[in-house]
């Protein structure tokens, strides 16, 4: 759907978030000293190392919580994604340019339609404080839409998202490129039934970062976070 691009200026992000006392947030590690050693050898040089899993989620509680709290449905879903991902160690390592890196903090990337008819990208730092996350989500997405500028966070493990809510979709496959090896969660418009709402979600990840079993576990955790969400 899109590629992550470098942003020449991050001044706005530095003003918004306090980055003091943060060290060793991204460091190169030896793949042979990790549980991903075999996967690194098998898939690091693969021309198409990405894997995509899809699952239909029950999102009635998410929709109810959104209407009750006034918080955006997509903001709450992004928080649930971060909450589920933050529980899995594999999400904090990522292959880049033939190397393996480890992170100690996470952000959720969202794509925003801007006022000129184009799109921009925002990295939202994940926090377990859902109110703070949604506040950051609103601030950054509104700024990106109004100013037509993307904002990126350095040294964060980025989980990408892409929401195409114009129509209901069964599955989404992102472009397979070595320019963007981060995990990606994608969805369309939710479907409303008599007593429930459902939403198919696609999850794409680099095979060096995790195996299919890890991906399935993440999707299971995501469903639990959606069902258990309380505001």
ZIZI-V197909 format. One record per backbone hydrogen bond with DSSP energy under -0.5 kcal/mol. CO is the residue of the C=O (numbers start at 1). NH is the residue of the N-H. If there is no record, write none. Layout:
co & nh
CO & NH
CO & NH
This chain:
co & nh
6 & 8
10 & 14
11 & 15
12 & 16
13 & 17
17 & 19
19 & 22
21 & 23
25 & 104
27 & 102
29 & 31
29 & 100
30 & 33
31 & 34
34 & 37
36 & 40
37 & 41
38 & 42
39 & 43
40 & 44
43 & 46
46 & 49
49 & 207
51 & 205
53 & 203
55 & 57
55 & 201
57 & 59
57 & 199
59 & 63
60 & 64
61 & 65
62 & 66
63 & 67
64 & 68
65 & 69
66 & 70
72 & 76
73 & 77
74 & 78
75 & 79
76 & 80
77 & 81
78 & 82
79 & 83
80 & 84
81 & 85
82 & 86
84 & 87
85 & 88
87 & 89
88 & 91
89 & 92
90 & 93
92 & 103
94 & 101
96 & 99
99 & 96
100 & 29
101 & 94
102 & 27
105 & 157
106 & 126
107 & 109
107 & 159
108 & 124
109 & 161
110 & 122
112 & 114
112 & 120
114 & 117
118 & 114
120 & 112
121 & 151
122 & 110
122 & 124
123 & 125
124 & 108
128 & 130
129 & 133
130 & 134
131 & 135
132 & 136
133 & 137
134 & 138
135 & 139
136 & 140
137 & 141
138 & 142
139 & 143
140 & 144
141 & 145
142 & 146
143 & 147
144 & 148
145 & 115
151 & 123
153 & 156
156 & 158
157 & 107
157 & 159
158 & 160
159 & 109
160 & 185
162 & 164
162 & 187
163 & 165
164 & 167
167 & 189
172 & 174
175 & 177
177 & 180
181 & 206
183 & 160
184 & 204
185 & 162
186 & 202
187 & 164
191 & 198
196 & 193
197 & 59
197 & 60
198 & 191
199 & 57
200 & 188
201 & 55
202 & 186
203 & 53
204 & 184
205 & 51
206 & 209
206 & 210
211 & 215
212 & 216
213 & 217
214 & 218
215 & 219
216 & 220
217 & 221
218 & 222
219 & 223
220 & 224
221 & 225
222 & 226
223 & 227
224 & 228
225 & 229
226 & 229
